[in-house]
Amino acid sequence: LNPLDLLNEPGGCRPGLARRTCELVSTIRNGSGENGVAVAPTRKLPSQFDSLGARGSWSMREFVVTVASVAVVLALLLPAVAHNREQSRRFQCENNLRSLGVALASFAASHEGQFVDIPESGPLAFSGLYAPMLKDAQYVEDDSLFVCASVPRDEPLKIPTCEQITQCSSARQYDRLRRNAGGDYGYSQGYTHNGRFCPPSNEGNAFQVLLADKPPRMIGGPSENHGGDGQNCLLGDFSVRYVRGSTLGEDCLFVNDQNLVGPGIGPYDSVIAASHVPPAR
């Protein structure tokens, strides 16, 4: 725009100003400045991605480095995600057991301090009866409270009523109802004291186990819930504790001190039985 300075000269505009201005602009656009001095065009510095786009493909080295980087990130993230997911399932299971503890406490308050007592014989003589009893007495309305979040299911759990169990039309249907009646949890078998059977009662003992994730198929290990790592236990003081392995202190949770699935040998021997197991008194 230097030719515009001519406007300030005495005598006004010189002839040809417009032509000279256009010529100067054209010269600058073509890469050379005033008086023939070249003007360096501005250009973006090439980046790694520009060169990649120019080649149109990745080199083997770049591909291997990228795949290795992704693999390292996944190796770090996936265990953390799986751990957080299992923790979430465990917390949900704990909350379910606490809610069932409230229902058991309400049941005991209406039955002289006794929790659900499993009969010794008849169609209702199995440990999972505690769930239909709580449902029939309307202490629990939501069947999902009997479901452990770590157990995969194809369809929602439906707790049968005591009437449905007693009116089964076939042995196969009766066995299926017994196994599903207690949901994903096992119930206490009570204990014997001085030759007398004592059903579970509300004594507020922190060492007494009332409910827990259902026992394994083969006695000796932890519950198969939560990946076989351990089980949540509802204790007699209505707190919930996660127990790794199959023992709480020195007490094995799924057999009594005589290594049998049945009532505990004394009040300090808690035994949790699967839903279909009868009370072996």
Buried (B, 14 or more C-beta within 10 A) or exposed (E): EEBEEBEEEEEEEEEEBEEBBEEBEEBEEEEEEEEEEEEEEEEEEEEEEEEEEEEEEEEEEEEEEEEEEEEEEEEEEEEEEEEEEBEEBBBBBBBBBBBBBEBBBBBBEEBEEBBBBBEEEEBBBBBBBBBBBBBBBEBBEEBBBBBBBBBEEEEEBEBBBBEBBEEBEEEEBBEBBBBBBBBBBBBBBBBBEEEEBBBBBBEEBEBBBBBBBBBBEEEEBBBBBBEEBBBBBBBBBBEBBBBEEBEBEEBBBBBBBEEEBBBBBEBBBBBBBBBBBBBEE
